[in-house]
Amino acid sequence: MLTQRIEATLARVAARAGFAAFRYNSRAHGDSAGEPRELTFADLVEDACAAAQTARELSGASRIIWLGLRLGCIVAGEAMCRREDAAGLALWEPIHRGGDYFRSLLRATFFAHVAKGRRPGGTVDGMLDQIKRDGELPVIGGFINRALYDSTCGLDLLQSLQNWHGPTLIAQLQRKHKLSDDNEQLRSAICQTKDGGNVSVVMIAQEPPWNMMPIVKPQWMSNELLKSTKDWLDGLE
Amino acid sequence: MDWNETPDLLARAWAEQPVIMPGPQGELYGIFTPPAPEAPPANICVILFGRNRWWCDRLSVKSARWLASRGFSCLRFDYHGFGESAGDCGVLHGDRPFTKDALAAIRYMRHEFSQKRFILSGFCLDGRTALSAVKEEGKAIEAVVCNSPEVTGYQGDVVTHMITLEKIRSFFCGSTSFKKDMLLRAVRRFNNLVKLATESRPGEALAERQISINFKRDFQALVRAKTRCLFLEGRDDSQYHAFQLVEQALLTKVSDQQRARITVEVWPGKIHLLENPEILRRVAERSLEWIDLCKQRPVSSSKMAILDAAPEIKMHFVLSEEPE
């Protein structure tokens, strides 16, 4: 959630370019109501669909361009499948498998201990067991809750987007100078659909400390990412 | 404290209103949580400072709703350059609080929401922000919660804690990159020490000179304004090691009456652990309890001379054990 600043800034950039932009906090996130312990992935998708509906009603627009950030890419992918009004999809540093998201959170928590000269008390697998046993696990800036973990772990972005062939932006934010295997596979899969999807790729040689976001100050921002997303939006028909 | 969302808290969430306030660098975006109509009114507006307005696992969101369910009005907002607010926050420094934003928020709440009395609360730099507003708005500020603030004007440990057994042990057990980092920090700290030794601050010994001028000014404003204050510290935090200078150099110079308004609670271990949401929950819980007590025993409404009524005041400056 601490990517709030770049999301707000993009919304304003898009609005200046003539696109109505709508941002929302899913239940149990940000300013919204909701109980995190009960939150499941299906709730996130339901909220995304509700947000799309509200955005259409408020703006009068007939189609939606979705933008997902990391795990939000899978949420956007699943929500799009349930509706028939998607005009485009922007994926900012997509997480390809739900389980990867949680493992990266746990690794970051480990790293935070090591960086302070402390020995972590267990292994990542041990921490995963703790989620199952206790229902929640403290990580940097919050908790992983069992309901979300269980409902998200087995998800796969490629599978969520198997029927998608609309205009797509894949923005990779990694130090490497070539497309990651996962992103390349996704790009090929969308391009090879029967209608031949149009995929734009942007590689930004930055690696924001995603899992440290709650303790990174000031909030993360990338002008390069904003510009490339705006350019992609401008290029849509 | 139960952090789960009860029907009362959900009702407060539904009642929340977005606010857009004029700030020093443009608009500041925040959320106002009105008090529950069924609760006895506290007639106090609590401003919860944080970077951003959802501070750490949404503790400020939940805190605002909890306080509102007990009759307080609450505001939480994004500083300039954070979240949705305009401007650029630049490089953050523990000794440079967001005073202008805090004052803008107080004034907006006064003019647009008719709030007259305030309690300000924050952790670390946000606690310093709360404290820094007292100089100009002390008359309206009932109390301040200033959890684990930085009190020095530079980064790093104070002289007495530059070399400790724990650090030596960590150094030898740590990785090469950790060792390199520690050495770099040691060089920076040595530079700080040299700067301090050459600084001209008449009447202050080297130890006292470590307290930043800004903190001293804000602390003195707090004492003058007769505003109540809670400082919550972790015994093993570097912030507390620095705060001990405040105990020795500033708290010893205030009268008994003045000191009675200042509560210092020191918990065992560390509380300045932004990577540990469980500790931060407990810090938030204690802050909320303390704020709630202020409703029962207002101070500035009468600026009473005898301050022996509220339990937390009785235990002033006692280094208490961790509260249950």
Boltz contact constraints between the chains, C-beta under 6 A:
constraints:
  - contact:
      token1: [A, 4]
      token2: [B, 83]
      max_distance: 6.0
  - contact:
      token1: [A, 8]
      token2: [B, 84]
      max_distance: 6.0
  - contact:
      token1: [A, 30]
      token2: [B, 54]
      max_distance: 6.0
  - contact:
      token1: [A, 31]
      token2: [B, 31]
      max_distance: 6.0
  - contact:
      token1: [A, 33]
      token2: [B, 10]
      max_distance: 6.0
  - contact:
      token1: [A, 33]
      token2: [B, 13]
      max_distance: 6.0
  - contact:
      token1: [A, 35]
      token2: [B, 4]
      max_distance: 6.0
  - contact:
      token1: [A, 35]
      token2: [B, 5]
      max_distance: 6.0
  - contact:
      token1: [A, 112]
      token2: [B, 275]
      max_distance: 6.0
  - contact:
      token1: [A, 117]
      token2: [B, 170]
      max_distance: 6.0
  - contact:
      token1: [A, 117]
      token2: [B, 174]
      max_distance: 6.0
  - contact:
      token1: [A, 138]
      token2: [B, 277]
      max_distance: 6.0
  - contact:
      token1: [A, 138]
      token2: [B, 278]
      max_distance: 6.0
  - contact:
      token1: [A, 140]
      token2: [B, 275]
      max_distance: 6.0
  - contact:
      token1: [A, 141]
      token2: [B, 56]
      max_distance: 6.0
  - contact:
      token1: [A, 142]
      token2: [B, 57]
      max_distance: 6.0
  - contact:
      token1: [A, 142]
      token2: [B, 277]
      max_distance: 6.0
  - contact:
      token1: [A, 215]
      token2: [B, 274]
      max_distance: 6.0
  - contact:
      token1: [A, 217]
      token2: [B, 51]
      max_distance: 6.0
  - contact:
      token1: [A, 217]
      token2: [B, 92]
      max_distance: 6.0
  - contact:
      token1: [A, 218]
      token2: [B, 89]
      max_distance: 6.0
  - contact:
      token1: [A, 219]
      token2: [B, 82]
      max_distance: 6.0
